[in-house]
Structure formats: structure tokens, C-alpha cells
Amino acid sequence: MALELSEILEMPRDIVQSKPRGTARWGRWLLAAVAHRLEKRRSRRALSELTDNELCDVGLTRAQAKAETAKSWFWC
């Protein structure tokens, strides 16, 4: 849905400016969400590389670590 130039000129200035700000805000939120999920993925990968003694130090069993690393990097 493209706006004609005459429609844009008739719109109040704050409405025209709020649309790019909303898009930018949504874009920042999306990037933050992807970065968060990638950090979870890195953490789970590091968790999978820990030894049994290191897992014991952080209070996890091998089964708990395996269950955590089996989770999807994107959804959870």
C-alpha cells in the first residue's frame, strides 16, 4: 500500500515521522531477539563441552546438560 505524494503532503508531520520510528524500533527489537537467541545457542554449545567435574561445579548432571543442549536454539 503505497501512499501518493499528495496524501503524504496532507498528513500531519508527526504521523509521517512516527512510521519510520516504529519501523526502526521494531528492527532493533528483532535484532536484539536474534542476538539473545544466538547467545543462548553459544551458551548451550559451551555447556555441552564441559566435563562431568565442571558440570558438578555448576550444579548440573550430564543428563540435565544434555537436555538443555538438545533444545532448539531459536525457539527456547
HUPE-V281453 format. One record per residue. N is the residue number from 1. RES is the residue in one letter. SS is DSSP state (h for helix, s for strand, l for the rest). PHI is phi in degrees with one decimal (* if undefined). PSI is psi in radians with two decimals (* if undefined). Layout:
{{N;RES;SS;PHI;PSI} {N;RES;SS;PHI;PSI}}
This chain:
{{1;M;l;*;1.69} {2;A;l;-91.7;2.51} {3;L;l;-93.1;2.45} {4;E;l;-76.4;2.74} {5;L;h;-59.3;-0.69} {6;S;h;-64.4;-0.61} {7;E;h;-68.9;-0.67} {8;I;h;-65.7;-0.74} {9;L;h;-66.5;-0.47} {10;E;h;-80.7;-0.34} {11;M;l;-74.4;2.51} {12;P;l;-61.7;2.58} {13;R;h;-60.7;-0.67} {14;D;h;-66.8;-0.52} {15;I;h;-70.2;-0.74} {16;V;h;-64.3;-0.68} {17;Q;h;-76.1;-0.50} {18;S;h;-71.6;-0.49} {19;K;h;-65.7;-0.85} {20;P;h;-64.2;-0.61} {21;R;h;-64.8;-0.71} {22;G;h;-64.6;-0.69} {23;T;h;-66.2;-0.74} {24;A;h;-63.8;-0.72} {25;R;h;-62.5;-0.75} {26;W;h;-64.7;-0.70} {27;G;h;-64.0;-0.72} {28;R;h;-64.9;-0.70} {29;W;h;-62.6;-0.76} {30;L;h;-62.8;-0.79} {31;L;h;-62.4;-0.70} {32;A;h;-65.0;-0.70} {33;A;h;-65.1;-0.75} {34;V;h;-66.2;-0.74} {35;A;h;-61.4;-0.70} {36;H;h;-62.5;-0.77} {37;R;h;-67.6;-0.64} {38;L;h;-67.7;-0.62} {39;E;h;-64.7;-0.70} {40;K;h;-60.9;-0.72} {41;R;h;-62.3;-0.78} {42;R;h;-63.3;-0.71} {43;S;h;-64.4;-0.75} {44;R;h;-66.3;-0.64} {45;R;h;-65.5;-0.72} {46;A;h;-65.6;-0.67} {47;L;h;-60.8;-0.67} {48;S;h;-69.5;-0.33} {49;E;l;-94.0;-0.04} {50;L;l;-74.3;2.59} {51;T;l;-80.0;2.97} {52;D;h;-61.2;-0.67} {53;N;h;-65.7;-0.72} {54;E;h;-67.1;-0.66} {55;L;h;-64.1;-0.68} {56;C;h;-63.1;-0.65} {57;D;h;-62.6;-0.60} {58;V;h;-94.0;0.01} {59;G;l;85.0;0.50} {60;L;l;-122.2;2.67} {61;T;l;-96.9;2.91} {62;R;h;-61.2;-0.67} {63;A;h;-64.6;-0.72} {64;Q;h;-65.7;-0.71} {65;A;h;-65.4;-0.71} {66;K;h;-65.6;-0.69} {67;A;h;-64.3;-0.68} {68;E;h;-69.2;-0.74} {69;T;h;-72.8;-0.32} {70;A;l;-78.7;-0.23} {71;K;l;-67.9;2.67} {72;S;l;-66.8;2.43} {73;W;l;-73.5;-0.40} {74;F;l;-92.7;-0.71} {75;W;l;-88.5;-0.54} {76;C;l;-117.9;*}}
